[in-house]
Amino acid sequence: MARETAKAGEFQRFNIHHRIQHIMMFSSFILCTITGLPIKYNGSFWAPAVTSFFGGFDTMFAIHLVGAVVMLACSAYHLVYLVIYPLVVRKPATTRKYPPAEAYRKISRGLASYPGLAMLPTPKDVLDLLQNMRYFLGLSPEKAKFGRYSYKEKFDYWAVFWGMAIMGGSGLMMWFPHLAAEYFPRWIIDAARYAHSDEAMLAILAIFVWHFFNVHFNPTFFPMNFVWFHGKMNRELMEEEHPDELRELEERMPVATGRGKSQVRPVGVKNYGR
């Protein structure tokens, strides 16, 4: 049947821009972590070994700055993408005809290109959190049903915004202290040093505890969720992780019916700029 044909397909959850930005962010974060911890804990027994591995402090610090530049570039890339990309690629909505399986792919690609305001926190996120707490405590038989993004994914996303504002701003002040001194009093520059260090530790803990559990150590994904690499998610995983979004996709795609040979009728799909 048409529905069975569609079920066999995959959903394009993240486009190439999302994946490039994620690779830039996690690679620069790991680089800054490895080169930053020996600076913060320079008196620890392991710090000299890490510093020597990079060929000395100057080289290690230069690599730390390279990682910082890549991270800042990734943030700028993402902000420009949020504003410019929809204006450049989003064409006027037109109706074209596709078979059901192709309709699934086109719709999911459109949502992956620019999901709009789906990442903004909503009251449903609070309700989902409470529902999951009830589920984990055995007070409810059902888990929360997520749409495009769950409250966990939104937390990850907005934590990066917060972290980049603190670490990026304080890092630039320490990188260019003379320029910063022209605009800020000494106490702010001194505070920036502590803010940079402490926010970095908070980010490291959040990534290696919270984020790693959700996308690596979670039994559903172990050893990892590869959607970051290819951007695709199969229907079974969509049913488990994002059932509300899956329902939205299915509501856009009528199901062909018939006896014997499958009657696959074309399905109208709006052009999302792809």
Buried (B, 14 or more C-beta within 10 A) or exposed (E): BBBEBBBEBBBBBBBEBBBBBBEBBBBBBEBBBBBBBBBBEEEEEEBEEBBEEBEEBEEBBBBBEBBBEBBBEBBEBBEEBEEEBEEEBBEEEEEEEBBBBBBBBBBBBBBBBBBEEBEEEBEBBEEBBEBBEBBEEEEBEEBBBBBBBBBBBBBBBEBBEEBBEBBBBBBBBEEEEEEBEEEBEEEBBEBBBEBBBBBBEBBBEBBEEBBEEBBEEEEEBEEEBEBBEEBBBBBEBBEBBBBBBBBBBBEBBBEBEEEEEBEBBBBEBBBBBB
